[in-house]
Amino acid sequence: MRVDMATQLPDDLLLLTDKMTMASSLECRVPLLSNAMVDLAARLPSGMKIQGVQLKHLFKLAMRGVLPAATLQKSKRGFGAPMGAWLKKELRPLMHVVLSQESVERRGLLDPSAVREAIALHESARRDYSDHLQCLMNLEIWCRIFLDGRAPGDVSGELAEYLAGSVAA
């Protein structure tokens, strides 16, 4: 808890929460980090806070009857970018250019039909392949820079030009 308070909270989670909410013109409060709550939590024995693999045990016990059971049973998750939605809308043209059949075949690392199928299943909302498709896009862009020996600015410029041309067309 001390390490989190000294490192991850101020330098990561709280900083990002502050920046993201301010960028969206939202006012955000972190009620469980009030001085009184943090002091209380720091004095509690670990066994009261964690029971087996269940984190926040005491908190969940205290919130029974206040919060819905489904909320209390949800697994922990962070603030993820809506990559799945972006790949269906804003990033769709980029995905189709970077993972085009021609590009995948030329690279020779992936099965073009498997890539095409993953894109189709993701776009039709039959499967969420957000992470897979993002990784494949990153791999191809990485290959263009580090295997093909191209400058990062040239790769990003080429993709930007293609996208600007496809939007204008």
Stockholm file with secondary structure:
# STOCKHOLM 1.0

chainA/1-169         MRVDMATQLPDDLLLLTDKMTMASSLECRVPLLSNAMVDLAARLPSGMKIQGVQLKHLFKLAMRGVLPAATLQKSKRGFGAPMGAWLKKELRPLMHVVLSQESVERRGLLDPSAVREAIALHESARRDYSDHLQCLMNLEIWCRIFLDGRAPGDVSGELAEYLAGSVAA
#=GR chainA/1-169 SS CHHHHHTHIIIIIHHHHHHHHHHTTCCCCCGGGSHHHHHHHHHSCHHHHCBTTBTTHHHHHHHBTTBCHHHHHCCCCCCCCCHHHHHHTTTHHHHHHHTCHHHHHHHCSSCHHHHHHHHHHHHTTSSCCHHHHHHHHHHHHHIIIIISCCCHHHHHHHHHHHHHHHHHC
#=GC SS_cons         CHHHHHTHIIIIIHHHHHHHHHHTTCCCCCGGGSHHHHHHHHHSCHHHHCBTTBTTHHHHHHHBTTBCHHHHHCCCCCCCCCHHHHHHTTTHHHHHHHTCHHHHHHHCSSCHHHHHHHHHHHHTTSSCCHHHHHHHHHHHHHIIIIISCCCHHHHHHHHHHHHHHHHHC
//
